[in-house]
Amino acid sequence: MDRIVVQQSGPLSGQVDVPGAKNSVLKLMVASLYAPGRHELTNVPDISDVETMGALLGALGVRVRRDDADDTVLHLHNDGDVRTVAPPDLVTSIRASINVLGPLLAVCGRVRLDMPGGDDFGTRPIDMHIAGLKAMGVDFDIDDHSLAARADRLRGADIVLDFPSVGATENLLTAAVHAEGLTTITNAAREPEVADLCELLVEMGARIQGIGSSVLRIEGVERGSLVPVSHAVVSDRIQAATYLAAVAVAGGSAVVKGARAEHMVVLLNRMNDMGLHLEAVPGGVSIVSEGRMRAVDVQTLPYPGLATDYKPLLVTMLAVAEGMGIVTENLYPGRFRYVEELSKLGADIRTDGHHAIVRGMERLRGAAVVAPDIRAGAALVIAGLAAEGRTVISGIEHIDRGYDDLVGRLVAMGASVARADSADL
């Protein structure tokens, strides 16, 4: 298996471009199930999860391929023969496979699939998906490993989510597109990626109000009324944060093109609190990192709060900051599993339930570490920029699921990072 090898790097500089968002593109791809014909997505990241979702959609009746001349363009052809049973091996390999549930119920009135996979952050039940869909007339047959769902007629409903779950919001709104009457989702997730999905559906002919707010109103339209469109995927705020964190840790200055400051307000404010200088510039966000950062306390919260995906990056930044910072995880309590790997690099981190207490060190030391998930893997690469000697990260198939050429983009800013076969180490 390949590894990523990182050497301590001096100040970074220049410009890095951010591609489309993993957390959006996979759901946009699923929207091709609604309408026969040729769909097109642009600004598509080159990540393995896109290929996995493409294979899943292929099994359901949508042919997916990248454009021959521009691999950031994805063509999806729905031949009108949509199938409703998803292959277990593909479903269990990515969490976003659960997003076929709403559209298949809307288009076909039935679906059978295994429980989804993806990164392991502890239990992530789909109770809210099921409760909301039941309110819309869906009958379920569920066991420990799979579910079958059927609805002869979807009907609008007033649904109040206990928590602003992204997945539940997406499945409910995508089912509601073809439900009879009006569906209201209160306490809906407000993430930019949810708004991107809503905007695509509206372009296709859906009727959705309240986009970007905590209350979504979906007026159902007839099956067969949606049409294929071309849509640009919103930029990836998590990838953008990764390159900002790289400059924060290594020092220097750069512009992250494609980053949208309005999607990252709380993160940018907290990074400024750490002594960094970040600001919105035309087409992106600039960062200047001079001297050692200072520690702050942070906590993850639903959008517009700090995303849980930012947290491994913030923990890494705090590991080399001056002072002590406390990081509180309010969304996924199992998501401190990378702390042991950072500790191998000399980071001083103690966990206590939902909290991590991080005492900053002047320097880290290189070591062999393993990426446990997508964002933690990227954070380990970033930590290696501040570690004396050589850091070797394995398990990088996780990183490939969510990052479009992480190594190449860091190298373009002057980082000493390379991808190597294990036989070369």
JOTAWO-V83810 format. One record per residue. RES is the residue in one letter. PHI is phi in whole degrees, -180 to 180 (999 if undefined). BURIAL is I if it has 24 or more other ideal C-beta (glycine too) atoms within 12 Angstrom, else O. D_CENTER is the distance of its C-alpha to the mean C-alpha in Angstrom with 2 decimals. Layout:
res=RES phi=PHI burial=BURIAL d_center=D_CENTER
res=RES phi=PHI burial=BURIAL d_center=D_CENTER
This chain:
res=M phi=999 burial=O d_center=24.14
res=D phi=-66 burial=O d_center=22.97
res=R phi=-128 burial=I d_center=22.41
res=I phi=-110 burial=I d_center=21.26
res=V phi=-111 burial=I d_center=24.23
res=V phi=-123 burial=I d_center=24.11
res=Q phi=-110 burial=I d_center=27.24
res=Q phi=-52 burial=I d_center=27.67
res=S phi=-118 burial=I d_center=27.16
res=G phi=-78 burial=O d_center=29.04
res=P phi=-56 burial=I d_center=27.89
res=L phi=-92 burial=I d_center=25.25
res=S phi=-159 burial=O d_center=25.90
res=G phi=104 burial=I d_center=25.28
res=Q phi=-138 burial=I d_center=22.41
res=V phi=-133 burial=I d_center=19.00
res=D phi=-97 burial=I d_center=17.15
res=V phi=-103 burial=I d_center=13.43
res=P phi=-83 burial=I d_center=12.32
res=G phi=-67 burial=I d_center=10.32
res=A phi=-83 burial=I d_center=6.62
res=K phi=-56 burial=I d_center=5.00
res=N phi=-73 burial=I d_center=3.52
res=S phi=-111 burial=I d_center=7.19
res=V phi=-60 burial=I d_center=9.30
res=L phi=-65 burial=I d_center=9.43
res=K phi=-75 burial=I d_center=10.68
res=L phi=-65 burial=I d_center=12.89
res=M phi=-61 burial=I d_center=14.33
res=V phi=-63 burial=I d_center=15.36
res=A phi=-62 burial=I d_center=17.24
res=S phi=-65 burial=I d_center=19.66
res=L phi=-66 burial=I d_center=21.25
res=Y phi=-71 burial=I d_center=22.97
res=A phi=-138 burial=I d_center=25.31
res=P phi=-61 burial=I d_center=27.49
res=G phi=121 burial=O d_center=27.57
res=R phi=-103 burial=I d_center=25.55
res=H phi=-102 burial=I d_center=22.12
res=E phi=-142 burial=I d_center=20.53
res=L phi=-120 burial=I d_center=17.15
res=T phi=-115 burial=I d_center=17.29
res=N phi=59 burial=I d_center=15.11
res=V phi=-88 burial=I d_center=13.31
res=P phi=-73 burial=I d_center=11.75
res=D phi=-91 burial=I d_center=13.83
res=I phi=-130 burial=I d_center=11.62
res=S phi=-68 burial=I d_center=13.00
res=D phi=-64 burial=I d_center=10.57
res=V phi=-65 burial=I d_center=11.99
res=E phi=-66 burial=I d_center=15.36
res=T phi=-64 burial=I d_center=14.91
res=M phi=-64 burial=I d_center=13.97
res=G phi=-61 burial=I d_center=16.88
res=A phi=-66 burial=I d_center=19.14
res=L phi=-63 burial=I d_center=18.34
res=L phi=-65 burial=I d_center=19.13
res=G phi=-59 burial=I d_center=22.14
res=A phi=-69 burial=I d_center=23.44
res=L phi=-95 burial=I d_center=23.17
res=G phi=112 burial=I d_center=25.10
res=V phi=-119 burial=I d_center=22.84
res=R phi=-82 burial=I d_center=23.48
res=V phi=-125 burial=I d_center=20.65
res=R phi=-151 burial=I d_center=21.48
res=R phi=-83 burial=O d_center=20.65
res=D phi=-66 burial=O d_center=23.29
res=D phi=-64 burial=O d_center=26.10
res=A phi=-94 burial=O d_center=26.53
res=D phi=-145 burial=O d_center=23.00
res=D phi=-76 burial=O d_center=20.15
res=T phi=-88 burial=I d_center=17.61
res=V phi=-109 burial=I d_center=19.16
res=L phi=-118 burial=I d_center=18.49
res=H phi=-105 burial=I d_center=21.34
res=L phi=-127 burial=I d_center=21.14
res=H phi=-113 burial=I d_center=24.58
res=N phi=-93 burial=I d_center=25.20
res=D phi=-85 burial=O d_center=28.81
res=G phi=90 burial=O d_center=29.39
res=D phi=-114 burial=O d_center=29.68
res=V phi=-80 burial=I d_center=26.52
res=R phi=-101 burial=I d_center=26.61
res=T phi=-119 burial=I d_center=25.42
res=V phi=-113 burial=I d_center=25.24
res=A phi=-94 burial=I d_center=22.11
res=P phi=-63 burial=O d_center=22.76
res=P phi=-58 burial=O d_center=22.01
res=D phi=-65 burial=O d_center=20.98
res=L phi=-80 burial=I d_center=18.14
res=V phi=-61 burial=I d_center=17.05
res=T phi=-78 burial=O d_center=17.04
res=S phi=-92 burial=I d_center=15.00
res=I phi=-140 burial=I d_center=11.52
res=R phi=-64 burial=I d_center=10.32
res=A phi=-67 burial=I d_center=9.66
res=S phi=-62 burial=I d_center=13.40
res=I phi=-63 burial=I d_center=14.32
res=N phi=-74 burial=I d_center=13.55
res=V phi=-77 burial=I d_center=16.79
res=L phi=-60 burial=I d_center=18.73
res=G phi=-62 burial=I d_center=19.17
res=P phi=-62 burial=I d_center=19.99
res=L phi=-68 burial=I d_center=22.34
res=L phi=-65 burial=I d_center=24.13
res=A phi=-67 burial=I d_center=24.51
res=V phi=-87 burial=I d_center=25.84
res=C phi=-114 burial=I d_center=27.67
res=G phi=80 burial=I d_center=28.18
res=R phi=-162 burial=I d_center=27.24
res=V phi=-166 burial=I d_center=24.67
res=R phi=-135 burial=I d_center=24.73
res=L phi=-154 burial=I d_center=21.88
res=D phi=-76 burial=I d_center=21.27
res=M phi=-67 burial=I d_center=18.89
res=P phi=-70 burial=I d_center=15.33
res=G phi=-110 burial=I d_center=14.18
res=G phi=108 burial=I d_center=11.18
res=D phi=-64 burial=I d_center=10.87
res=D phi=-97 burial=O d_center=13.78
res=F phi=-112 burial=I d_center=13.37
res=G phi=95 burial=O d_center=16.54
res=T phi=-66 burial=O d_center=17.41
res=R phi=-132 burial=I d_center=15.03
res=P phi=-68 burial=O d_center=17.69
res=I phi=-110 burial=I d_center=17.65
res=D phi=-57 burial=O d_center=20.84
res=M phi=-69 burial=I d_center=19.80
res=H phi=-59 burial=I d_center=18.82
res=I phi=-66 burial=I d_center=22.24
res=A phi=-61 burial=O d_center=24.25
res=G phi=-66 burial=I d_center=23.14
res=L phi=-69 burial=I d_center=23.77
res=K phi=-61 burial=I d_center=27.09
res=A phi=-63 burial=I d_center=28.07
res=M phi=-94 burial=I d_center=27.62
res=G phi=102 burial=I d_center=29.98
res=V phi=-89 burial=I d_center=27.96
res=D phi=-101 burial=O d_center=29.71
res=F phi=-120 burial=I d_center=27.88
res=D phi=-127 burial=O d_center=29.19
res=I phi=-125 burial=O d_center=26.97
res=D phi=-126 burial=O d_center=27.65
res=D phi=-67 burial=O d_center=25.91
res=H phi=-120 burial=O d_center=24.19
res=S phi=-152 burial=O d_center=23.90
res=L phi=-142 burial=I d_center=24.37
res=A phi=-124 burial=I d_center=26.45
res=A phi=-131 burial=I d_center=26.27
res=R phi=-147 burial=O d_center=28.86
res=A phi=-148 burial=I d_center=29.83
res=D phi=-64 burial=O d_center=32.97
res=R phi=-150 burial=O d_center=32.22
res=L phi=-82 burial=I d_center=29.15
res=R phi=-128 burial=I d_center=30.32
res=G phi=-62 burial=I d_center=28.85
res=A phi=-152 burial=I d_center=28.43
res=D phi=-96 burial=O d_center=27.82
res=I phi=-120 burial=I d_center=24.87
res=V phi=-116 burial=O d_center=24.05
res=L phi=-79 burial=I d_center=20.92
res=D phi=-66 burial=O d_center=21.67
res=F phi=-148 burial=I d_center=18.26
res=P phi=-74 burial=I d_center=15.78
res=S phi=-71 burial=I d_center=13.46
res=V phi=-64 burial=I d_center=10.61
res=G phi=-61 burial=I d_center=11.43
res=A phi=-65 burial=I d_center=15.09
res=T phi=-58 burial=I d_center=15.14
res=E phi=-66 burial=I d_center=13.71
res=N phi=-67 burial=I d_center=16.17
res=L phi=-70 burial=I d_center=18.99
res=L phi=-70 burial=I d_center=18.83
res=T phi=-73 burial=I d_center=18.61
res=A phi=-70 burial=I d_center=21.57
res=A phi=-67 burial=I d_center=23.38
res=V phi=-55 burial=I d_center=23.49
res=H phi=-114 burial=I d_center=26.53
res=A phi=-81 burial=I d_center=27.87
res=E phi=-73 burial=I d_center=31.36
res=G phi=89 burial=O d_center=31.60
res=L phi=-104 burial=O d_center=29.26
res=T phi=-112 burial=I d_center=26.21
res=T phi=-116 burial=I d_center=25.18
res=I phi=-111 burial=I d_center=22.00
res=T phi=-100 burial=O d_center=22.67
res=N phi=67 burial=I d_center=20.23
res=A phi=-71 burial=I d_center=17.41
res=A phi=-65 burial=I d_center=13.90
res=R phi=-112 burial=I d_center=14.01
res=E phi=-54 burial=I d_center=10.52
res=P phi=-56 burial=I d_center=10.81
res=E phi=-70 burial=I d_center=8.56
res=V phi=-67 burial=I d_center=11.14
res=A phi=-62 burial=I d_center=13.83
res=D phi=-63 burial=I d_center=12.92
res=L phi=-63 burial=I d_center=13.42
res=C phi=-59 burial=I d_center=16.57
res=E phi=-65 burial=I d_center=17.86
res=L phi=-62 burial=I d_center=17.66
res=L phi=-63 burial=I d_center=19.50
res=V phi=-63 burial=I d_center=22.06
res=E phi=-59 burial=I d_center=22.69
res=M phi=-78 burial=I d_center=23.41
res=G phi=123 burial=I d_center=25.85
res=A phi=-73 burial=I d_center=24.22
res=R phi=-117 burial=I d_center=25.52
res=I phi=-131 burial=I d_center=23.00
res=Q phi=-119 burial=O d_center=23.97
res=G phi=86 burial=I d_center=22.33
res=I phi=-59 burial=I d_center=19.09
res=G phi=88 burial=I d_center=17.17
res=S phi=-108 burial=I d_center=19.48
res=S phi=-87 burial=I d_center=19.65
res=V phi=-128 burial=I d_center=22.08
res=L phi=-105 burial=I d_center=21.36
res=R phi=-122 burial=I d_center=24.46
res=I phi=-119 burial=I d_center=24.38
res=E phi=-95 burial=I d_center=27.74
res=G phi=-63 burial=I d_center=27.92
res=V phi=-119 burial=I d_center=29.19
res=E phi=-65 burial=O d_center=31.10
res=R phi=-59 burial=I d_center=29.63
res=G phi=88 burial=O d_center=30.06
res=S phi=-91 burial=O d_center=29.85
res=L phi=-79 burial=I d_center=26.40
res=V phi=-129 burial=O d_center=26.50
res=P phi=-67 burial=I d_center=24.33
res=V phi=-141 burial=I d_center=23.10
res=S phi=-107 burial=I d_center=21.52
res=H phi=-144 burial=I d_center=18.38
res=A phi=-91 burial=I d_center=16.42
res=V phi=-70 burial=I d_center=12.61
res=V phi=-61 burial=I d_center=11.58
res=S phi=-67 burial=I d_center=10.89
res=D phi=-87 burial=I d_center=7.78
res=R phi=-70 burial=I d_center=8.62
res=I phi=-77 burial=I d_center=6.98
res=Q phi=-63 burial=I d_center=8.97
res=A phi=-58 burial=I d_center=11.69
res=A phi=-63 burial=I d_center=11.94
res=T phi=-64 burial=I d_center=12.36
res=Y phi=-73 burial=I d_center=15.30
res=L phi=-64 burial=I d_center=16.72
res=A phi=-65 burial=I d_center=16.78
res=A phi=-62 burial=I d_center=18.53
res=V phi=-68 burial=I d_center=21.22
res=A phi=-59 burial=I d_center=21.53
res=V phi=-79 burial=I d_center=22.34
res=A phi=-86 burial=I d_center=24.45
res=G phi=89 burial=I d_center=26.04
res=G phi=110 burial=I d_center=26.84
res=S phi=-149 burial=I d_center=25.55
res=A phi=-161 burial=I d_center=23.18
res=V phi=-119 burial=I d_center=21.58
res=V phi=-98 burial=I d_center=17.91
res=K phi=-76 burial=I d_center=18.37
res=G phi=93 burial=I d_center=15.95
res=A phi=-66 burial=I d_center=14.50
res=R phi=-111 burial=I d_center=15.23
res=A phi=-58 burial=I d_center=16.98
res=E phi=-67 burial=O d_center=17.14
res=H phi=-92 burial=I d_center=13.40
res=M phi=-132 burial=I d_center=13.83
res=V phi=-58 burial=I d_center=17.32
res=V phi=-66 burial=I d_center=17.33
res=L phi=-61 burial=I d_center=15.71
res=L phi=-63 burial=I d_center=18.20
res=N phi=-64 burial=O d_center=20.99
res=R phi=-68 burial=I d_center=20.46
res=M phi=-68 burial=I d_center=20.41
res=N phi=-63 burial=I d_center=23.56
res=D phi=-62 burial=I d_center=25.01
res=M phi=-83 burial=I d_center=24.71
res=G phi=98 burial=I d_center=27.06
res=L phi=-86 burial=I d_center=24.77
res=H phi=-122 burial=I d_center=25.38
res=L phi=-122 burial=I d_center=22.50
res=E phi=-157 burial=O d_center=23.08
res=A phi=-73 burial=O d_center=21.99
res=V phi=-130 burial=O d_center=23.84
res=P phi=-53 burial=O d_center=24.27
res=G phi=83 burial=O d_center=21.19
res=G phi=177 burial=I d_center=19.13
res=V phi=-133 burial=I d_center=19.40
res=S phi=-103 burial=I d_center=22.08
res=I phi=-139 burial=I d_center=22.43
res=V phi=-127 burial=I d_center=25.67
res=S phi=-123 burial=I d_center=25.93
res=E phi=-127 burial=O d_center=29.56
res=G phi=79 burial=O d_center=30.82
res=R phi=-82 burial=I d_center=29.25
res=M phi=-69 burial=I d_center=26.62
res=R phi=-110 burial=O d_center=27.68
res=A phi=-73 burial=I d_center=26.00
res=V phi=-140 burial=I d_center=24.58
res=D phi=-95 burial=O d_center=23.37
res=V phi=-139 burial=I d_center=19.85
res=Q phi=-144 burial=I d_center=18.20
res=T phi=-83 burial=I d_center=14.83
res=L phi=-149 burial=O d_center=15.10
res=P phi=-58 burial=I d_center=13.49
res=Y phi=-56 burial=I d_center=12.83
res=P phi=-89 burial=I d_center=14.79
res=G phi=-72 burial=I d_center=15.13
res=L phi=-68 burial=I d_center=13.37
res=A phi=-68 burial=I d_center=9.79
res=T phi=-62 burial=I d_center=9.96
res=D phi=-66 burial=I d_center=7.39
res=Y phi=-76 burial=I d_center=10.27
res=K phi=-61 burial=I d_center=12.88
res=P phi=-58 burial=I d_center=13.51
res=L phi=-68 burial=I d_center=14.05
res=L phi=-67 burial=I d_center=16.37
res=V phi=-62 burial=I d_center=18.19
res=T phi=-64 burial=I d_center=18.85
res=M phi=-63 burial=I d_center=20.20
res=L phi=-65 burial=I d_center=22.34
res=A phi=-64 burial=I d_center=23.65
res=V phi=-120 burial=I d_center=25.57
res=A phi=-86 burial=I d_center=26.29
res=E phi=-89 burial=O d_center=29.74
res=G phi=104 burial=I d_center=30.23
res=M phi=-120 burial=O d_center=28.34
res=G phi=-126 burial=I d_center=25.13
res=I phi=-112 burial=I d_center=23.87
res=V phi=-111 burial=I d_center=20.20
res=T phi=-113 burial=I d_center=19.72
res=E phi=-100 burial=I d_center=16.88
res=N phi=-101 burial=O d_center=17.26
res=L phi=-111 burial=I d_center=14.38
res=Y phi=-125 burial=I d_center=14.22
res=P phi=-63 burial=O d_center=17.62
res=G phi=-84 burial=O d_center=17.11
res=R phi=-94 burial=I d_center=14.58
res=F phi=-119 burial=I d_center=17.40
res=R phi=-74 burial=I d_center=18.11
res=Y phi=-89 burial=I d_center=17.61
res=V phi=-60 burial=I d_center=20.39
res=E phi=-60 burial=O d_center=23.05
res=E phi=-69 burial=I d_center=21.76
res=L phi=-62 burial=I d_center=21.81
res=S phi=-65 burial=I d_center=25.25
res=K phi=-63 burial=I d_center=26.46
res=L phi=-88 burial=I d_center=26.03
res=G phi=97 burial=I d_center=28.27
res=A phi=-68 burial=I d_center=25.86
res=D phi=-102 burial=I d_center=27.62
res=I phi=-133 burial=I d_center=25.23
res=R phi=-125 burial=O d_center=26.40
res=T phi=-105 burial=I d_center=24.40
res=D phi=-146 burial=O d_center=25.96
res=G phi=63 burial=O d_center=24.15
res=H phi=-85 burial=O d_center=21.25
res=H phi=-119 burial=I d_center=22.33
res=A phi=-125 burial=I d_center=22.32
res=I phi=-102 burial=I d_center=25.29
res=V phi=-115 burial=I d_center=24.89
res=R phi=-101 burial=O d_center=28.10
res=G phi=-67 burial=I d_center=27.65
res=M phi=-111 burial=I d_center=29.52
res=E phi=-65 burial=O d_center=31.14
res=R phi=-152 burial=O d_center=29.86
res=L phi=-104 burial=I d_center=27.99
res=R phi=-128 burial=I d_center=29.36
res=G phi=-66 burial=I d_center=28.03
res=A phi=-165 burial=I d_center=27.57
res=A phi=-90 burial=I d_center=26.02
res=V phi=-134 burial=I d_center=22.72
res=V phi=-123 burial=I d_center=20.23
res=A phi=-78 burial=I d_center=16.42
res=P phi=-86 burial=I d_center=15.49
res=D phi=-159 burial=I d_center=11.72
res=I phi=-61 burial=I d_center=9.12
res=R phi=-74 burial=I d_center=8.99
res=A phi=-64 burial=I d_center=12.57
res=G phi=-62 burial=I d_center=13.69
res=A phi=-63 burial=I d_center=12.87
res=A phi=-64 burial=I d_center=14.60
res=L phi=-66 burial=I d_center=17.55
res=V phi=-62 burial=I d_center=17.95
res=I phi=-63 burial=I d_center=18.12
res=A phi=-61 burial=I d_center=20.58
res=G phi=-62 burial=I d_center=22.68
res=L phi=-65 burial=I d_center=23.40
res=A phi=-110 burial=I d_center=25.41
res=A phi=-108 burial=I d_center=27.02
res=E phi=-65 burial=O d_center=30.60
res=G phi=87 burial=O d_center=31.15
res=R phi=-113 burial=I d_center=28.72
res=T phi=-111 burial=I d_center=25.38
res=V phi=-118 burial=I d_center=24.41
res=I phi=-107 burial=I d_center=20.96
res=S phi=-105 burial=I d_center=20.90
res=G phi=72 burial=I d_center=18.32
res=I phi=-77 burial=I d_center=16.51
res=E phi=-62 burial=I d_center=15.54
res=H phi=-64 burial=I d_center=12.47
res=I phi=-61 burial=I d_center=11.77
res=D phi=-64 burial=I d_center=12.62
res=R phi=-69 burial=I d_center=9.95
res=G phi=-128 burial=I d_center=7.26
res=Y phi=-123 burial=I d_center=9.92
res=D phi=-92 burial=I d_center=12.53
res=D phi=58 burial=I d_center=15.76
res=L phi=-56 burial=I d_center=14.94
res=V phi=-63 burial=I d_center=18.62
res=G phi=-62 burial=O d_center=20.13
res=R phi=-70 burial=I d_center=18.47
res=L phi=-68 burial=I d_center=19.60
res=V phi=-60 burial=I d_center=22.99
res=A phi=-63 burial=O d_center=23.39
res=M phi=-94 burial=I d_center=23.41
res=G phi=103 burial=I d_center=25.99
res=A phi=-75 burial=I d_center=24.19
res=S phi=-94 burial=I d_center=26.00
res=V phi=-136 burial=I d_center=23.37
res=A phi=-148 burial=I d_center=24.03
res=R phi=-103 burial=I d_center=22.94
res=A phi=-140 burial=O d_center=25.83
res=D phi=-71 burial=O d_center=27.05
res=S phi=-58 burial=O d_center=28.16
res=A phi=-69 burial=O d_center=31.69
res=D phi=-89 burial=O d_center=31.70
res=L phi=-90 burial=O d_center=31.04
